[in-house]
Amino acid sequence: MKGLIIDNILQYELPFADGNKDIWTPNVKIQNPLAKIEIISWDSSLLIVMSEIVDIIDMLHNDYPKASDLVKYKSQL
């Protein structure tokens, strides 16, 4: 993102997936509050994409129609 300063980004804990139980909570959110998108490659069998930019999610869903909404997926567990 234009104008973002690395020192501002590093004020927050670095995002992580392995062992992060927050990914599986009902109110999952992007880990760094300055980020607009987060991509998690999970065990080469799952790709989790979260974004505040709805067009990105729509584009991925159009290109990958079998993709699941993480919130809906978790509610079915």
C-alpha distances in whole Angstrom, upper triangle without the diagonal:
4,6,6,9,11,14,12,11,15,16,16,18,17,17,20,22,26,28,25,27,25,24,27,27,28,25,22,19,15,16,13,13,9,9,9,11,13,16,19,22,25,28,27,29,26,22,21,17,16,13,13,13,16,16,15,18,20,20,20,23,25,24,26,28,30,26,27,25,25,26,29,30,30,32,35,35
4,6,9,11,14,13,13,16,18,19,21,20,20,24,26,29,31,29,31,28,27,31,31,31,28,26,22,19,19,16,16,12,12,12,14,17,19,23,25,28,31,31,32,30,26,24,21,20,17,16,15,19,19,18,21,23,22,23,26,27,27,29,31,33,30,31,29,29,30,33,34,34,36,38,39
4,6,10,12,11,11,15,16,17,20,19,21,24,27,30,32,29,31,29,28,32,32,32,29,27,23,20,20,16,15,12,13,14,16,19,21,24,27,30,33,33,35,32,28,26,23,22,19,18,18,22,22,21,24,26,26,26,29,31,31,32,34,36,33,33,31,31,31,34,35,35,37,40,41
4,7,9,7,8,11,12,14,16,16,17,21,23,27,28,26,28,25,25,29,29,29,26,24,20,17,16,13,12,9,10,12,14,16,19,22,24,27,30,30,32,29,26,24,21,20,17,17,17,21,22,20,23,25,25,25,28,30,30,31,33,34,31,31,29,28,29,32,33,33,35,38,38
4,5,5,7,9,10,13,15,15,17,21,24,27,28,26,29,26,26,30,30,31,28,25,22,18,17,14,14,10,12,15,17,18,20,23,26,28,31,31,33,31,28,26,23,22,20,20,21,24,25,23,26,29,28,28,31,33,33,33,36,37,33,34,32,30,31,35,35,35,37,40,39
4,5,5,6,9,11,13,12,14,18,21,24,25,23,26,24,24,28,29,30,27,24,21,17,16,12,13,11,12,15,16,17,19,21,23,26,28,29,31,29,26,24,22,21,20,20,21,25,26,24,26,29,28,28,31,33,32,33,36,36,32,33,31,29,30,34,34,33,36,38,38
4,5,5,6,9,12,12,15,19,22,25,26,24,27,25,25,29,29,30,27,25,22,19,16,13,14,12,14,17,19,19,21,23,26,28,30,31,33,31,28,26,25,23,22,22,24,27,28,27,28,32,31,31,34,36,35,36,38,39,35,35,33,31,32,35,36,34,37,40,39
4,6,5,8,11,12,14,18,21,24,25,23,25,23,23,27,27,28,25,22,19,16,14,11,11,8,11,15,17,17,20,22,25,27,30,31,33,30,27,25,23,21,20,19,21,25,26,24,26,29,29,29,32,34,34,34,36,37,33,33,30,29,29,33,33,32,34,37,37
4,5,6,9,9,11,14,18,21,22,19,22,20,20,24,24,25,22,20,16,13,11,8,9,7,9,12,14,14,16,18,21,23,26,27,29,26,23,21,19,18,17,17,19,22,24,22,23,27,27,26,29,31,31,31,33,33,30,29,27,26,26,30,30,29,32,34,34
4,5,7,7,10,14,17,20,21,19,22,20,21,24,24,26,23,21,18,15,12,9,11,10,12,15,16,16,18,19,22,23,26,27,29,27,24,23,21,20,20,20,22,26,27,25,26,29,29,28,31,34,33,33,35,35,32,31,29,27,28,32,31,30,33,35,34
4,7,9,12,15,19,21,21,19,22,20,21,24,24,26,23,21,18,15,12,9,10,10,13,16,18,17,20,21,24,25,28,30,31,29,26,24,23,21,21,21,23,26,28,26,27,31,31,30,32,35,35,35,37,37,33,32,30,28,28,32,32,30,33,35,35
4,6,9,12,15,18,18,15,18,16,17,21,20,22,19,17,14,12,9,7,8,9,11,15,15,14,17,18,21,22,25,27,28,26,23,21,20,18,18,18,21,24,26,24,25,28,29,28,30,33,33,32,34,34,30,29,27,24,24,28,28,27,29,32,31
4,6,9,12,14,14,12,15,14,15,19,19,21,19,16,14,12,8,8,10,12,12,16,16,14,16,16,19,20,22,24,26,23,22,19,19,18,19,20,22,25,27,25,25,29,29,27,29,33,32,31,33,32,29,28,26,23,24,27,27,25,28,30,29
4,6,10,12,13,12,15,14,14,18,19,21,19,16,14,11,8,7,11,12,11,15,14,12,13,13,16,17,19,21,23,21,19,17,17,16,17,19,21,24,25,23,23,27,27,25,27,30,29,29,31,30,27,26,24,22,23,26,26,24,27,30,28
4,7,10,11,9,12,11,11,15,16,18,16,13,11,9,6,7,10,12,10,13,12,9,10,10,13,14,16,18,20,17,15,13,13,13,14,16,19,21,23,20,20,24,24,22,24,27,26,25,27,26,23,22,21,18,19,23,22,21,24,26,25
4,6,8,7,10,10,10,13,15,18,17,13,13,11,8,10,14,15,14,16,14,10,10,8,11,11,13,16,17,15,14,12,13,14,16,19,21,23,24,21,21,24,25,22,24,27,26,25,27,25,22,21,20,17,19,22,21,19,23,24,23
4,6,5,8,9,7,10,13,16,16,12,12,11,10,13,16,18,15,17,14,11,10,7,9,8,10,13,14,12,11,10,12,13,16,19,21,22,24,21,20,23,24,21,22,25,24,22,24,23,19,18,18,15,17,19,18,16,20,21,19
4,6,9,11,10,12,14,18,18,15,16,15,13,16,19,21,19,21,18,14,13,10,10,8,9,13,14,13,13,13,15,16,20,22,25,26,27,24,23,26,27,23,25,28,27,25,27,24,21,20,20,17,19,22,19,18,21,22,20
4,6,9,9,10,13,16,17,14,16,16,14,17,20,22,21,22,20,16,16,13,14,11,12,16,17,15,16,15,17,18,21,24,26,27,29,26,25,28,29,26,27,30,29,27,28,26,23,22,21,17,19,21,19,17,20,21,19
4,5,6,8,10,13,13,11,12,12,10,14,16,19,17,19,17,14,14,11,13,12,14,17,17,15,15,13,15,15,18,20,23,24,26,24,22,26,27,24,25,28,28,26,27,25,22,20,19,15,16,19,17,15,18,20,18
4,5,6,7,11,11,10,12,13,12,16,18,21,19,21,19,16,16,13,15,13,15,18,18,16,16,14,16,16,19,21,24,24,27,25,23,26,27,24,25,28,28,26,27,25,21,19,18,14,14,17,16,13,15,17,15
4,5,5,8,8,6,8,10,9,13,14,18,16,18,16,14,15,13,16,14,17,20,19,16,16,13,14,13,16,18,21,21,24,22,20,24,25,23,23,27,27,25,26,24,21,18,16,12,12,16,15,12,15,17,15
4,6,8,8,5,8,9,9,13,15,18,16,16,14,11,12,10,12,11,14,16,16,13,12,9,11,10,14,16,19,19,22,19,17,21,22,19,20,23,23,21,22,20,17,15,13,9,10,13,12,10,13,15,14
4,7,8,7,10,12,13,17,18,21,19,19,17,15,15,13,14,12,15,17,16,13,14,11,13,13,16,18,21,21,23,21,19,22,23,21,20,24,24,22,22,20,17,14,12,9,9,11,10,7,10,12,10
4,6,6,9,12,13,16,17,20,19,19,18,16,17,15,18,16,19,21,20,17,17,14,15,14,17,18,21,21,24,22,20,22,25,22,22,26,26,24,24,22,19,16,14,10,9,12,11,8,10,13,11
4,6,9,13,14,18,18,21,20,19,18,17,18,17,19,18,21,23,21,18,18,15,15,14,16,17,20,19,22,21,18,21,23,22,20,24,25,23,23,21,18,15,12,9,7,9,10,7,8,11,11
4,6,10,12,15,14,18,17,16,16,15,17,16,19,19,22,24,23,19,18,14,14,12,14,14,17,17,21,20,17,20,23,21,20,24,25,24,23,22,19,16,13,10,8,11,13,10,11,14,15
4,7,9,12,13,16,14,14,13,11,13,13,16,15,19,20,20,16,15,11,11,9,11,12,16,16,19,17,15,18,20,19,19,22,23,21,22,21,17,15,12,9,8,12,12,10,12,15,15
4,6,9,9,12,10,10,10,9,12,12,16,16,20,21,21,17,15,11,10,7,9,9,13,14,17,16,14,17,19,18,18,22,23,22,22,22,18,16,13,11,10,14,15,14,15,19,19
4,6,7,9,7,8,7,6,9,11,14,15,19,20,20,17,14,11,9,7,7,9,12,14,16,14,14,17,19,17,18,22,22,21,23,22,19,17,15,13,13,17,17,16,19,21,21
4,6,9,8,10,9,8,11,11,15,16,19,21,21,18,16,13,12,10,11,12,15,17,20,18,17,21,22,20,22,25,25,24,26,25,22,20,18,15,16,20,20,18,21,23,23
4,5,5,9,9,9,12,13,17,18,22,23,24,21,18,15,14,12,12,12,15,18,20,18,18,22,23,22,23,26,26,26,28,28,24,23,21,18,19,23,23,22,24,27,26
4,6,8,10,11,14,16,20,21,25,26,27,23,21,17,15,12,11,11,14,17,19,18,18,22,23,22,24,27,27,27,29,29,25,24,21,19,19,23,24,22,24,27,27
4,7,9,11,14,17,20,22,26,27,28,24,21,18,16,13,12,11,13,16,18,17,18,21,22,22,24,27,27,27,29,29,26,25,23,21,21,25,26,25,27,30,30
4,6,7,11,13,17,19,23,23,24,21,18,15,12,10,8,9,11,14,16,14,15,18,19,18,21,23,23,23,25,26,22,22,20,18,19,23,23,23,25,28,28
4,7,10,14,17,20,23,23,24,20,17,14,11,8,6,5,7,10,12,10,12,15,15,15,18,20,20,21,23,24,20,20,17,17,18,21,22,22,24,26,27
4,7,10,13,16,20,19,20,17,13,10,7,6,4,6,7,10,11,9,10,13,14,13,15,18,18,18,20,20,17,17,15,14,16,19,19,20,22,24,25
4,7,10,12,16,16,17,14,10,8,6,5,6,9,11,13,14,11,11,15,15,13,16,19,18,18,20,20,16,16,14,13,15,18,18,18,21,23,23
4,7,9,13,13,14,11,7,6,5,7,9,12,13,14,15,12,11,15,15,12,14,17,16,15,18,18,14,14,14,13,15,18,17,17,21,22,22
4,6,9,10,11,8,6,5,6,9,12,15,16,17,18,15,14,17,17,14,16,19,18,16,19,18,14,14,14,12,15,18,16,16,20,21,20
4,6,6,8,6,5,6,9,12,15,18,19,20,20,17,16,19,18,15,17,19,18,16,18,17,14,15,15,14,17,19,17,17,21,21,20
4,5,6,5,6,7,11,13,17,20,21,22,23,19,18,21,20,17,18,21,19,17,19,17,14,14,15,13,16,18,15,15,19,19,18
4,5,7,9,11,14,17,20,24,25,25,26,22,21,24,23,20,21,23,21,19,21,18,16,17,18,16,19,21,18,18,21,21,19
4,6,8,11,14,17,20,24,24,24,25,21,20,22,21,17,19,21,19,16,19,16,15,16,18,17,20,21,18,19,23,22,21
4,7,10,13,17,20,24,24,24,24,21,19,21,20,16,17,20,17,14,16,14,12,13,16,14,18,18,15,17,20,19,18
4,6,10,13,16,20,21,20,21,17,15,18,18,14,14,17,16,13,14,12,10,10,12,11,15,15,13,14,17,17,16
4,6,10,13,17,17,17,17,14,12,15,15,11,12,15,14,11,14,12,9,10,11,10,14,15,13,15,18,18,18
4,7,10,14,15,15,16,13,11,14,14,11,12,15,15,13,14,13,10,9,9,8,11,13,12,12,16,17,17
4,7,10,11,11,12,9,8,11,12,9,11,14,13,12,14,14,10,10,9,9,12,14,13,14,17,19,19
4,7,9,9,11,9,8,11,13,11,12,15,16,15,16,16,13,12,10,9,11,13,14,14,17,19,19
4,5,7,9,7,7,10,12,11,12,15,16,16,17,18,15,14,12,12,13,16,17,17,19,22,23
4,6,9,9,9,11,13,13,15,17,18,19,20,21,18,17,14,14,14,17,19,19,20,23,24
4,6,6,7,9,10,12,13,15,16,17,18,20,17,17,15,16,16,19,20,21,23,25,26
4,5,5,6,9,10,11,12,14,15,16,18,15,15,13,14,15,16,18,20,21,23,25
4,5,5,6,9,10,10,12,14,15,17,15,16,14,17,18,19,20,22,23,25,27
4,5,5,6,9,10,11,12,14,16,13,14,13,15,17,18,19,21,23,24,26
4,5,5,6,9,10,10,11,13,10,11,9,11,13,14,15,17,19,20,22
4,5,5,6,9,10,10,13,11,12,11,14,15,15,17,19,20,21,24
4,5,5,6,8,10,13,11,13,13,16,18,18,19,22,23,24,26
4,5,5,6,8,10,8,10,11,13,16,16,16,19,21,22,23
4,5,5,5,8,6,8,9,12,14,14,14,17,19,19,21
4,6,6,9,9,11,13,16,18,17,18,21,22,22,24
4,6,9,9,12,14,17,19,19,19,22,24,23,25
4,6,6,9,12,14,17,16,16,19,21,20,22
4,5,8,11,14,16,15,15,18,19,19,21
4,6,10,12,15,13,12,16,17,16,18
4,7,9,12,11,10,13,15,15,16
4,6,9,8,7,10,12,11,13
4,6,5,6,9,10,11,13
4,5,5,6,9,10,11
4,5,5,6,9,10
4,5,5,7,9
4,5,5,7
4,5,5
4,6
4
